[in-house]
Amino acid sequence: MTRHLLHPLIVGAALATAVTMLATAAVAQTWEYKSYKKDGKGGTYNKDRFTVGTIAVEEKDGKASFRMVAGAVDACLRGEVPAVVTKTAETTLIELQQTMAGCEEIRYLIRNDGSGGEREVKRGDAWKKDGFDHGLTPVK
């Protein structure tokens, strides 16, 4: 009889552990990203010269972090950068929370249908598209 009473307790504890693990599980998503290169020292970005890499967001325990792997990455984007992720049925918005002084405010507006998106930079109080095709298609 004791064995029958223990069994529901063990099953209940295992179920509670599984639910807790799912609630704190990391959710990650990765997109292809084209990182453009400058012409010469201090030059302008060239739309014909880019490295294909990835950007990724991982959400865990209510916090999100952004990571870029795309050739020589600017110091502001190296390692994990805190981010705020806002999702709708149509888009995923990733707004970077820069921790280093002097870094541009950047966000990525990605279409959930897999057709790409835009990289935007903040100019004054407005967000402006940077004018480059960064790909921003899901990595499978």
C-alpha positions, -999 to +999 in steps of 0.1 A: +000+000+000+028+024+007+042+017-027+009+030-043+010+062-022+046+069-032+040+065-068+016+095-072+040+116-052+070+107-074+050+113-105+038+147-092+073+158-082+086+147-116+058+166-134+065+198-113+102+196-122+094+192-159+070+222-159+096+243-141+123+233-166+101+242-195+093+276-180+129+285-176+141+268-209+160+290-232+144+299-265+168+308-293+164+319-329+190+325-355+189+345-387+214+349-416+230+383-416+251+402-442+277+424-426+290+450-449+326+462-452+340+497-455+361+508-485+396+518-472+404+533-438+375+555-426+356+549-459+320+543-465+302+509-464+303+492-498+270+474-508+290+450-529+314+438-501+299+418-473+305+388-451+276+364-445+272+354-409+244+352-384+226+371-356+209+352-328+187+360-299+184+338-269+156+344-244+159+328-209+145+336-175+127+366-188+158+382-204+171+383-239+206+384-253+218+391-288+249+377-305+264+384-339+289+362-357+297+379-390+334+385-398+351+413-379+324+425-355+324+460-342+333+462-305+298+474-296+284+441-309+310+416-296+299+389-272+264+388-258+245+422-259+214+426-238+183+430-259+145+437-257+125+414-280+090+422-290+070+397-311+038+402-330+021+378-354+040+395-383+073+407-369+101+401-343+117+434-331+151+431-315+163+463-298+198+462-285+206+476-251+241+489-256+263+487-225+293+505-239+295+543-243+295+557-278+277+528-294+249+534-319+213+525-309+204+496-332+174+474-337+164+447-362+128+444-375+124+409-389+094+396-407+082+363-392+072+349-427+110+344-434+112+371-461+138+392-443+138+424-425+155+457-418+183+470-396+175+504-382+196+530-363+184+557-341+189+593-354+177+618-329+143+606-318+135+586-349+145+551-362+159+551-397+165+521-420+202+518-428+195+512-465+214+478-468+200+443-475+212+424-444+193+392-454+177+385-420+162+352-431+159+323-406+187+298-404+173+263-405 
